[in-house]
């Protein structure tokens, strides 16, 4: 199979099932952002982090491929999504359990923190912010083409997980978290 097909040269692409849509379509934007997120998670997984984190991130990447396939398939596809794996409550619960597990070793949040401090932590924050964008795009699509609620919940929990993972990586890498403390304005003085 050739990598290039030339079928997208006029600004259109095919959804799963064959329907042709503009490359600027909401569905294309949503699953393209999932692909971007998956790539950044791969970059994060390639860093010097524990095998436990790497394995959990690998599972997330597998689940993101499922989400990308779900988003690439029109709701009314007659082929009924051709064996696309759904996102389950169990996968959402796995994220929640991992968030709770990581959070037990962290100091309580008292302020917002600035992203950064170490390249690995920064990659995690970039993935988190891409995940938030993917969630917004999925909701935009959901408002005119309903998606399974588990996809939307999963993306929300995934961004929470990536935030807590960034904090955990800061601790493991002995990086100081910089608190965001807003400057006082003249009116407050």
N, C-alpha and C positions, 0 to 999 in steps of 0.2 A: 504494500500500500504506500502510495506517495504521500509525503507530508503536505505538499501544496496541491490544492485542487483547482485553484483559480476561480472557484465558485463565489468567493467573497470579494472579488475585485470591484464590484459595483456598490459595495456598502451594505450588502445583505448577507445573512448567514442562516443556517438551518438549526432549528430546535430539535430536540430528541423526538423522533417521529416524522421529521421531514418538513414541517411547516417553515417557510422562509419569512424572516422578519428583518427589519433594519438593524444594523449593528448597534444603533443607539437605543434599542428597545429596553424597557425596564427589566425584563427577564435576563437579557444579555448582561446588563450592568450589574445585576444582583449576582449572577453566578460567576461573572468575571471578577468581582470583588472577593468572592469565596476562593477563587483560584489564587488571587493575590495574597489573601490571608494564609492559605495553605503553603504558599511559597515562603512567606516570612516565618511561619512556624517551622518549616524545614530548615531555614537559616538559624533559627533559635536552637533547634535540636542538634545542629552541627557544632554548637559551641561546647566548651568544656564544662558540662553540667553532669549531674548524677545520672546513672543508668536508669534509675526510677523515673526521673523527669523525662528522659529521652523516650522511654517506653510509653509513658502516658501521652506524650506529644505525638508519637507515632500513631497511637489509637485515635487521637483527635484528627490527625490528617486523613485517616481512613474514613472517619465519620464525615469530614468535610467533603470528601469525594462523593459520598452519598448525597449530601445536601446540594452540592453542585448539580448532580444528576436530577434531583428532585426539581430544582429551580429551572433546569434546562428542558423540562418536560411540561408542555401545556396542560392545564387542569383538565381540559376536555379531550385529551389524547385518547383515541379509540383503542390504541394498543395497550392501554391501562398500565403505563409506566414500565413495561417490559422487565419485570423482576428487579426493579430498583429497590434497594434496601431502604426501609423507612428508618427514621430516627425514633428511638423508643424512650419511654419513661426511664428505663434502666440506664440508658446512656446519659440522660440528664442527671439522674441520681448519682451516677459515677462522678460526674463533674462536681456536684454538690458535696459529695463525700470527700473528694480530694481537696476542695476548697476548705472544708472544715478541718481536715487533717493538717494542711499546711498552716492554716491560721492559728492552730493551737500553739505553735512555736514562735509566733510573732507578737511584738508589743502591740497593745491596742492602738487603734488610729485615734489621734487627737487633732490632726490637721490634714489638709490635703498635702500630698507630696509632689515634688517636681520630678518628672520622668528623667532618668539618667543616672549617672554615677559610675557606670561601667558599660562597655559595649554590649555585653550579654543582657544586662538589665534593660538597656535602651531598645534592643531588638524585641524584647518581650513587650515593652510599652508600645512600640510601633505595631506589633501584631494585635495588641489590645485595641488600639485606636482604629485599625482596619476592621477588626471584628465589629466594633460599634457602627462603623459605616455600613458594613454588610447587613447588620441588623436593621438599620434604618431603611436600606434599599429593599430588604425582604418585606418589611412592613408596608412600604410604598406599593410593592407588587401585590401584597396580600389584600390591600384595600380595593383592588379591582379584579384580582384573580386569587381567590382564597387559597392559602397554603395550610398544610397541616400545622396545628398549633405547636407540636413538638419541635418543629424546625425553628420557629420563632423563639420558643423558650430556650432551646439549646444554644442559640446564638447569644442570647442574653446571659446565660450562665457561663458560656465560654469566655466572654469578655470579663466577667467577674473572676473566673479562674486565672486568666492571664494577668489580671491586676495583682491577685494574691501571689501568684508565682513570681512576678517581678519583685514583690516585697521579700519573698522567701529567697530568691536569688541574691538580692542585696545583702541579706543576712549571711548566706553561705559564702559570698565573696567578700565579706566584711566591708561593705560599702555603706557609707553613711547616707541615710535618707534625708534629703533636704526638704524641710517643711516649707510650705507656701504660707507666708505671713503677709497679708496685704498691707501696703503702705497706707499710713493715715493721710487723709486729705486735709487741706487747710480748714475745712468746715468741721472736722473732727477734733482739731486741736483746741 
